[in-house]
Amino acid sequence: MSSGGAAKGDTWNQIKADIYNVPICTLEADEGGVLGAALMSAVAVGFVDDLEKGADRLLKVKKTYQPNPANREIYDKSYQVFCELHDVLQPSFKHMAKVQEEK
């Protein structure tokens, strides 16, 4: 589930589906977090009996992004490179931290 400002971009939602390898759904309502908080409050005070049933009634899926295995493979390879670079650059990160402390 994706909501709020981050849910408005097709590209970003597809990237999330590909990286996490799960379908990503956006909601009809822009602020799913606010609706979720209201729903949990309604359950807490007994206005709604069941959180899942309440969510099914209140939250409507706008669009679902399915993972793309080809993209997932590219992201996995890119992540491997990122990890290698991170390890190689550790001394530089430490040096940069010292320089920033001197400011």
Contacts in CASP RR format, 6 or more apart in sequence:
PFRMAT RR
TARGET T0000
AUTHOR 0000-0000-0000
METHOD contacts of the structure
MODEL  1
MSSGGAAKGDTWNQIKADIYNVPICTLEADEGGVLGAALMSAVAVGFVDD
LEKGADRLLKVKKTYQPNPANREIYDKSYQVFCELHDVLQPSFKHMAKVQ
EEK
1 24 0 8 1.000
1 25 0 8 1.000
1 26 0 8 1.000
1 27 0 8 1.000
1 59 0 8 1.000
2 13 0 8 1.000
2 16 0 8 1.000
2 24 0 8 1.000
2 25 0 8 1.000
2 26 0 8 1.000
2 27 0 8 1.000
3 26 0 8 1.000
3 27 0 8 1.000
3 29 0 8 1.000
3 30 0 8 1.000
3 31 0 8 1.000
3 32 0 8 1.000
3 33 0 8 1.000
4 30 0 8 1.000
4 31 0 8 1.000
4 32 0 8 1.000
4 33 0 8 1.000
5 30 0 8 1.000
6 12 0 8 1.000
7 13 0 8 1.000
7 26 0 8 1.000
7 27 0 8 1.000
7 30 0 8 1.000
10 65 0 8 1.000
13 24 0 8 1.000
13 26 0 8 1.000
13 63 0 8 1.000
13 65 0 8 1.000
14 24 0 8 1.000
14 65 0 8 1.000
14 68 0 8 1.000
14 71 0 8 1.000
15 71 0 8 1.000
15 75 0 8 1.000
16 24 0 8 1.000
16 65 0 8 1.000
17 23 0 8 1.000
17 24 0 8 1.000
17 65 0 8 1.000
17 66 0 8 1.000
17 67 0 8 1.000
17 68 0 8 1.000
18 67 0 8 1.000
18 68 0 8 1.000
18 71 0 8 1.000
18 72 0 8 1.000
18 75 0 8 1.000
19 72 0 8 1.000
19 75 0 8 1.000
20 67 0 8 1.000
21 67 0 8 1.000
21 72 0 8 1.000
22 67 0 8 1.000
23 64 0 8 1.000
23 65 0 8 1.000
23 66 0 8 1.000
23 67 0 8 1.000
24 64 0 8 1.000
24 65 0 8 1.000
25 61 0 8 1.000
25 62 0 8 1.000
25 63 0 8 1.000
25 64 0 8 1.000
25 65 0 8 1.000
26 61 0 8 1.000
26 62 0 8 1.000
26 63 0 8 1.000
26 64 0 8 1.000
26 65 0 8 1.000
27 35 0 8 1.000
27 59 0 8 1.000
27 60 0 8 1.000
27 61 0 8 1.000
27 62 0 8 1.000
28 59 0 8 1.000
28 60 0 8 1.000
28 61 0 8 1.000
28 62 0 8 1.000
29 35 0 8 1.000
29 59 0 8 1.000
29 60 0 8 1.000
32 59 0 8 1.000
35 58 0 8 1.000
35 59 0 8 1.000
36 55 0 8 1.000
36 58 0 8 1.000
36 59 0 8 1.000
39 48 0 8 1.000
39 51 0 8 1.000
39 54 0 8 1.000
39 55 0 8 1.000
39 58 0 8 1.000
40 51 0 8 1.000
42 48 0 8 1.000
42 54 0 8 1.000
43 49 0 8 1.000
43 50 0 8 1.000
43 51 0 8 1.000
43 54 0 8 1.000
48 54 0 8 1.000
END
